[in-house]
Amino acid sequence: MTVVVLVRTQRERVKEAAQAMLGVEGVTEAYSVTGPYDLVVMVRIPNFERFAEIVPEKIAQIPGVDRTEMMVAFRCYSYYDLDRVWSLGFEG
């Protein structure tokens, strides 16, 4: 299950909040963005029950986070082979 979390933060704490979110289980990416939100956070979790723990209990409680809005993805349409990429892991 993929959840897209839109996050508003205190302006001076965007980077700090993003780095803290990367430490939350299930968070795979955090993007700083333009527009009404400061961050777009991708959360990949095995089931809906975990969603209730991760977003309101962890992400929303990170210092500097003012507001969150969540969207659950039903289906992924992509030319990008995500399964292949995730199976490779990260080499830095």
ABEGO torsion letter per residue (X at the ends): XBBBBBBBBBAAAAAAAAAAAAABBGBABBBBBBEABABBBBBBBABAAAAAAAAAAAAAABBGBABBBBBBBABBBBABBAAAAAAAEBBX
